Amino acid sequence: MVYLVNKQIKRRDFVSGMAIGAGGLLLAGCTDNPPVGFTNKVPRGSRAPSSGSYYPPTLTGMRGSHEGSYEVAHALSWRGEKPADYQLLDEHYDLVVVGAGMSGLAAAHFYREKMGPEARILLLDNHDDFGGHAKRNEFHRDGRMMVSLGGAQNIESVTGYSDAANQLMNDIGLNEDFLNFMDASTSEDLALVGNFDANNGVALPGAGDHFMYAGNWNATMFGGEGYEQVIESLPLPGDEREKLIAFWGGKQDFLEGLSLSEKWHYLNTVSYNQFLIDKVGLLPTTVPILNAIILHLSGMTGWNLTVGEALLGGASGIKSLGWLGRATAAAGGAFLDRLLKIRMFPDGNASVARLLVQQLIPTVAPEVTGPANIVGARFNYAALDDAGNTTRLRLNSTAVGIRENQAGTVEVDYVEHGSAKRVMADHCILACYNGLIPHLCPEMPESQKAGLAYGVKTPFVYANVQVRDGKAFSRAGATLFQCPYDPFQWVSCAPTVAVGGFEPPRGPEDPMVIFMMHSPMPMTKPDPKLSTRDQLRLARTEIYQTQFSDYEQQIRDQLQSMLGQFGFQHQSDIEAITVNRIPHGYAYPYVKLDDPEWESGQAPHEVGRAQFGRISVANSDSEAVALMNAAFDAAYRAVEEQTA
């Protein structure tokens, strides 16, 4: 039985109900004409990498934190185990960077810009691909290339970037002209980039197939025109629908009777989900519907965030806090519509990482001229660690020990494919996970090690599913669905952005990739003895313990129930599945329900990032902000420390 409902609510209705602080929902605009020098014309075919060649983006199965990438680090951090002897290589570098994610690549860029192109730099990374969370998933069929997100995806509005971060973006060709061109090259039907003229729906499990609403679901949650009729169509008890109509439409002040100061205290001390149950009167079984968007934007649930944090992070309900909420919502919608934009490459920020790598090591892709042809380019991974390069990138290499010796040289120990090796450097920048650094540098002060160990990164799983064609997904009527009761809470088409030498599917008959996001944070009310950091640790353990076969079954079951009513048959339509496991994901941001307010300079991330002689720390953890520009800023700071 088909439960498809499709009632269009336009973007203007959505933004008029948004909160000014909902920075996670960045709305993308489009220019009318591409700037001179850029083109939307792209090749219709592509050459798949030859069989046997080393090309990690095309690997399927379990990716992200894949087998071979974490075992050495876990042995060190869990049991204190590492090799006793190391082969000293005849390699001395001006700078060794541990971690080839965004911050590590940026550190190499900033160092080279300051010290000159002859500076000798080595980047080490424990994974079999570079980019950190910004991984590329690539598929090929019938001469066509498909790419999708393996992790980090958004280029947020650069109006908030520092001068250093802005300069880096310009250095790799991501100037305002090209970013505007990306807007113009993005399909108006793509909701994933925040284009809310595009249909974005909700999928709710039923007795058989899923109930599917394929209009503007986000506008519904913010009381857009016609929202009452949409809510009335949902398979929920009648009184729950009435409560949602009142809550999303701003029909009453749910904190009525509290003074302004009491409201402020409530907003900053009570969890969003407790508010939904106690004040709005929703059943716990209804609450996940309002949590799916929070999970995607923050990786946490409404049990982890205060009412204020949730509302400012994109959750619905600000119109139901009286006149103050309505005024803020109206102003916030205008603010977002005017200023905030998301740009996105079809492979997410993997293309940003590729631009940085190609600039550092041009021989990896000599045909690349910049962002105009970066997505379609084939990278030669054999060139990454060529001895002729002044900058080298060594994959599958896990650092296990870093120290400054009495001669003032930094010794860097690492394990590459089971072999223990050592290189020497004048300086070292640790652009890896904060939690590992105390084990790499045990000589650090205890207070610094405690600061580094405090935050717990938010885990995620991003899956990409190559399907034979897009017919069933197209019939579903939206480019993105929130799925609050399913293992994968967001299901979308892969980014249909015609930039970088990439051509998206031309129509439903073409093969396509379905992008799916899973957060392992539980929707049920947690044990009050467990902090958010405890819950994040448990969630991380869960995804480490979940096998690829388990994820595959979840994916097949969910897509069949959602799309089977539109002709989808998972046995024949699914051609490949890539699961990107990200146990150490978003940087820990601090939450009001658990964390104190530290004095300036005394927060754990600030204490942890202190320069340690010839060793500096650069990662988004050190900024306590899970954004690409924060990683760039951390890299710039670390380079300035080491070159002062």
N, C-alpha and C positions, 0 to 999 in steps of 0.2 A: 504494500500500500504506500502511495506517495503522499507525504505530509508537507510538501513544499508550499511555503507561503512567501509571496514576493510583493512587498509594498515599499516603494521607494521613499525614503526620507532624505532630503537633500542635505548637503554639507552645511549650508547656512543654518539649518535647524540644529545640527549637532553642535557647532561651535558656539551658538548662542547659549548653550547650556553647560559649556565647559568651564572648569575652574582655572583661574589665572596661574596657579602653580602646577598644573598638570603637565609638567615638562616632558613626561614620557610619551604623550600623544602629540607628536610633532607633525603638523599638517603640511603636506608637500604642495607647492604651487607649480604651475607650468608656464613657460614663456611661449609666445606665439611663434617665434622664428629662432632657429639655431643661430648662434653667432658665426661670423665669418671664420673659416678655418676648420670647422667641425662638420661632420656629415652623419646622417642616419643610415647611409648606404653601407651594408655589410655583406660579406660573402654568404652564399646560400649553402655552401658545403664546408666540411672540415675534415682534417685528417686525424684519425685516432692515433695515439702513440703506438709504435710498433710493439708487437708482443715481445716480452723479455726486457724491454727498456724500463729503467727505473723512473716511474712517474706516479708518485703517491696520490695526486688528485683523483685518479681513476679507480683507485682501490675501493672495493665495496666491503660489506660486512661491518665489523666493529672498528670504528675509527675514533678520532679524538684521542682520548687516553687509551691507546691501543696496546695490545700485548707487546712487551719489549720496551715500552716507554716509561713505565713506572716502577718496575720491580727493584731496580738498583736504588732508587730514591727511597722506596718503602723500607728496604733492608737497612738503609742508613738511619732513617728517621724513627722507625719502629723498634729496631733491635740494635742500633749502633754498629751495624756491620758494614765494613768496606774493605777493599783490598789492603794488604800490608805492604806490597811492593808495587812500584810503578816504573814503566819505561820512560826515561827522560828523553823527550824528542828534541831534535836539533832545531827547535823553533823558538824564537824570542819575538814577542809582539809588544808594540807600544800599548795596546789595549786588548784585553780579553773581555768579552761580554758573555755572560752566562744567561742564556735565554734569547731566542730569536723570534719573540713575539713583537708586538707593536713597539713596546718600550725599548727592547733590545735593538731592534733595527733602527729606531730613531736615535738611540745613543750612538750607534756606529755612524749614522749620518751626521749628527751634530759634531762628533769628534773629528771626523774627516773634514767637515767644512771649516773647523777652527784650526786644525793642525796641518791640513794640506793633504792632497791625494796620495802622497807617498807614505802616509802613516800606515803602519802595519797593524791590522785589526783581525782578530779571530772571534767569531761568534760560535758558541756551542749550544746545541739544543738536544734535549732528550728524545724528541719525537722524530718521526721519519719524514716530516715536512716542516717548513718554516711557517711563521704567521701566528703562532700561539693559538688563541681562540678564533682567529680569523682564518679558518680553513676553507679550502675550495673543494667542492664535490663536483666531479665532471663525469658525464656520461656520453656515450656515442651510440648512434643507431642510424643506419641507412645513410651514412655520410653527413649526418647532422650532429652537431655538438650541443649538449645541454649542460648548463652549470647551475649550481645552487649554493645555498648557504651551509657552511659547515660550522658556523659559530657567529662571531661578531659581524654585524651587518650594517649599522647606520652611520652615515656621516651627518652629524647634527649640525645645526646652524652654526656657521663659523663666526658669527658676530660675537660669540662668547669665548672664542679662542684667544690665547695669549699671543703676543707678538712672535714668540719663538715657534709656537705651533702653527700659526698662520704662515710663517716663512717656510716651514717644512712643507706644508701643503702646496705652496707656490713653487717650491723647488722641484716637486715631483709632478707639476703640471695641473694640480687640482686648484686652480684659481677660480675666481668668481665666474668668469666666462664659461669655463668647462662645467662648473657645478650647475649653472643655469641651463646649459646644454643637456645635462643629465635630467633636469626637470622636464625639458621639452621632449626628451627621448623615452620618458616613462609613460607607460600605458595609463590612460585615465581610468581604466577598469581595475587597477592594482590597488587593493586596500592595504597591502603589507607596508607600503611606504607612507601610510597615513592619509591617502587620498580618499576622503570620505564622501566624495561623489560616487565612488565605487561601492557596489553592494558588498557589505560585510555582514555575515549571518551568524546564527547560532544553531547548534545541533544538540538536541536533547534525546537521550535514549528512550525508546518506547517499548511496547510489548513485542513489537517486531522490529521493523526498521526504525531509524532515527526520525524524530520530528525535525524538519528543516525549515528554518525561516531564513530567507535569502534577501531581505531588504537591508536597510541601514540599521543594524543592530545597535551600534554605538550611539546613534542618534536616539534610538528608543530608550536606552539606559539614561539618557540625559534629557528625556521629556520632549523630544522633537515632535513636530506636527504628526498626528495620527498614531502616537505611541500607545494610546489606550487600546486601540483595535488590535495592535500587534500583541500586547500583553494578554488580551482576552483570548487570543488564539493559542496561547502556550498550554501545553499539557500539564497544568498545575492545578491544585485545589482552588476553588473559587475565591476563598478568603485570602489566599496567598496572592492571587492576581490583583485583588483589590488593594492589598498593602503595597504591592509594587507600583500600581498606578498612583497611589497617594505619594509614595516616596520619590519616585522618579519625576513626577510632575510638579513637585513643590507645593502640593495642596495643603500641607500643614507644616508647622515647625515642630520637629520631633524632639527638640530640646526646650520646648515651651515651658515656662515656669522657672527657668534658670536665669540668673543675672548674666550680664556680659562676661564678668570675671569668672563666674561659675561655668559658663559655656566654654570659655578658654581653657579652664582647668580640665574639664571633661574631655575636650578634643585632644588634649595632650597626655592624658593618663589612662584612657580606656581604649581597648582594642576596637578596631572597626567592626569585626564580626560580633563582638559583645554588644556593641551599639545596635547592629542590625537585629539581634535577637531581643535585647531588652527594651529598646526604644521604638524600633520600627515594628517589632512583633513578628518577624519572619521566623519560620521554622528552620532549625539547623540544616534540614535537607534542601532548603531553598538557597541558603547562603552561597554555595559554590557558584551559582549563576553570577553573582556579583564579584566573585573572586578570580574568575578566569583572566580578566584583563590585568589584575594586579600581579598574578603569577607570571604573566609574560613580561611585564615591564620591570618587575623587581625581583622575581624569583621567590618571593615570599607570599604568604597568605594574609588575609585580614586579621588573623590571630596574632601575627607578629608585628603589625603596624597599628599605631594609634589612629583614631578617626582622622585627625589632622594629617598625619603622614599619608594615609591611604587616599584621602581626597586630593591632596596636593600631588600625589603620584598617579592620578588618572582614574581613581575609583568614582563611582557615581554617588549622588546624594547631596551635593552642596546646596542645591536649590531648596532643600528641606531643612535648612537651618535658620529659617526666618528671613527678614529683610536683608540682613548682612550677607547671608549666603547667596540670595538672589542677585544682589548688587555685585558681589564679587564674581559670580558666574558670568554675568553679562559682560563685565569688563574683561574678564579672562578670555572669553571667546574672541572678542575683538583683538586682544593682544596676541593670542596664538595665531589667529588668521593672518595677522599682518607680519609677524616677525619670525615665527618658527617654521623650519622646513627640515625634512629628512631627504637626503639623497642616498641612493643605494646602487652599487654595482650589482650586476646579476649574480655574482658570486660573493656579494657582501664585501666586507673589508679585506678579504683575501686579495683583491686587486690593489688595495693600498699597500699591503705588504709586498706584493709582487713589484709594484713600482719602486719601492724602497730597495728591494733586493737587486732589481735590474740596474738601478742607479749606482749601487755599491759595487756590483759585479756585472758590468755590461755584457760580458761574453755569455752570460746565462741565456740571454735572448737579444742578440744584436739587432734584430729587426724592429724591436720596440722603440717607438719614437715618443712615447708618453701615454697618457690615459686614453688617447683615441684608438689605440690598438692593443691595449694591455690584456683585455679579457680573452681575445681570440689567440693570443700568442702561446706558442709551445715553449716551455722552459726546458733547458738542458741541465738537468740536475747534476750531471757529471762535472759541470763547470763550477759548481758552488765552492768546491774545496780544492781548486786547481792551485798548485804551488806557485804558478806565475802571477796570481792575483795578489795585490796588496791587501785586499779584504777577502777573507775566506770564511765560509759558513759550513760548519761541520755538524751534520745531523747524526741522530742515533748515539749521542754522546752526553752522558749524564754526569754532571759535576758532583764530586763527593768530598772535596776538601779545598779550601782556599785560605791562604795565609800569607802574610808579609814576612819574609825572612830577615835575618840580621843584616844582610847586604842591601836591604831596601828594595828587593825584588819580590813580586808576587808569584807564588807558586800555585798553579791551578791543576788539581788532580781530577781526572774524569775517567769514566768507563765507556768504551766504544765497542759495541758488539762483543762484550765479555772481556776485552783487553784493557788493563789498567795503564793509563798513560799520564804524563805530566808535561805541561808547557810552562814557560816563564814569561812574565810580562812586567812592564813598568807600572801598569794600572789595571784595575779590574772593576767592572760594573756588574752588579748582580741584578739582572732584569728577569728574575725567576720568581717563583711563588714565595712570599714572605715567610711562610711557615717552615720552609726548608732551610732558610739562611742560618738560623742558629746551629743547625747540624753541620753546615758547611764551614762555619766560622766559630767554633766552640770557644775561641779566645775572647770573643766579644763580651762586653760587660753584661751582667745578668739582667740589669734593667732594660738594656737594649734588646736582648733576646726575648724578654717577656713582652715587650712592645711588638716585636715582629710576630710572635706567636699568638697574639690576642685575637686578631680578626680571623673569621672562618669564611672562606669564599663560597658563594652561592652556586650549587650544582645545577646543571641542565643536561638535557639530552635533545639534540637536534637530529631528526631523521629526514632523509631524502629518498623518495620512492619514484623510480623511473617506471612510467606506465606506457603501454603501447600507443595510446592516443588520449586526447583530452575530452572525448565526447561526453562521458559520464560526468566528469567534473564540470564541464560547461553547462550541462543540463541542470546541475544543482543550483545554478543561478547566482553564485557569489564567488569572489576570488579568495575569500578568507572566511573561515568559520571558527567561532569560539565553541569549545566542546567541554563544558565545565565538569562533566561526570565521566569523561573518558580518560584513558591513560595519557593520550596526547591532547593537551588542552587547546592547542591552536593547530588548525589545518588550513594550509594556503597553497595556492599555486606558487611555484618558484618565481623569483623576481623577473618580470617581463620588461626588462630595461634594455633598449637597443643601443648600447654604447660599448666602446672598447673593442669593436670588431666582432660583436656577438649579435646573432639574430634570434630573437625569441620565437616560440612556435607561431606559425602564421595563421593557425586556426585550429579548431577542435580535432581535425583529422591528423594533425602532427603529433609525434610523441611529445610527452611533457614530463615534468618532474613535480611531484607533490611534496611540499615542505611541511614538516610536522614538528611541533615543539612540545616537550614533556618536562614538567617540573616535578621532582619527587617529593616536594614538601606536602605533608598530609593536610587534607581539608578539615579533618576532625579537630576538636579542641584539644590542644596538647596538655600533657601533664604539667601543672603549674610549677613543678620543680625543675622543668627543663627550660633553659634559656633558649633564645633564638639561635645562638651559636651551637648549643647542644643539638637542636633540631636540624641545623644545617649539616652537622657531622653525621647524624643518623641518615639523613637524605643522601649524603655522599656515599656512605657505606652501602646503601640500598642499590645505587646504580653500579657500584663496583661489583656487587654480588649478582646482578641481573645479567643473564647470558644473552648473547645475540639472538638465539633461538626464541627466547621469551619475548624480546622486543619485536621480533618478526611476527610472532603470533598475535601480539597486541595490535600491531599495525594492520595486519590482514583482517582481523576481526572488526576493528574500528572502521576501516575504509569500506569493508563489505556492507556493514550495517548502515553507513552513511550513504554510500553511492550505489549499492545494489539496486535500489529502487529506480535508478537512472540507467540501468543496463551494465553496471560494472560487475566483472567476475574476477576476483583476485587471483584465481588459479592461472588464468590466461592473460590477464591485463598487466599484472605486476611483472616487470622484467629484471629489476635490480633494486636492492635496498642497501642504503648506507646509513649506519647509526653512528652519530658523533657523540660519544660519551664525554662530558665535560665535568668532571668531579670538582675541579678547582676553577670555578667560573667567575662570576661578578665579584669585584672587590667588596669587602664588608663595609657598609656605609654607616654603621651605628644606628641603633633604634631606641626611641625614647622609653619603651617599656622595659628595657634591660640595661642600657648603658648610661653612665653619668655624663654630665657636661664637664669636660676637662678644661682647665685653663689653657690659654693659647700656648702652643708649643709643648704641651704635656699630654696630648692625646697619644694613645699607643702607636698609631702610624707615624706620628711625628718623632717620637722617641726612637722608634725602630729604624727610621731612615737616616739617622745621624751618620756622617762620614766616619769611616773606620780606617784611618790612615790612607793607604793607597787603594782602598776598597770603598765603593759607594753603592747605594741601593737605588734602583730605578724600576718602578712598576706601578700599576694602578693601585695596588695595595698601599703603597707609600703615600698616595694622595687620598685614600679612602673614597675614591670616586670611580665607578665602573664605566668610564668613557674614554674614547680613543685620545682625545686631546689631553686628558689627565695623564695618560701614559707618555705622551710626547713631552708634557711639562716635566714629568719626573725624570725623563731621559736628559733633558736640557740641564736641569739642576745638577744631576750626577756628573755630567761632562764638565760643567763649570767648576764643580768641586775638585775634580781631578786635573784640571788644567789651570787652576788659579796660580 
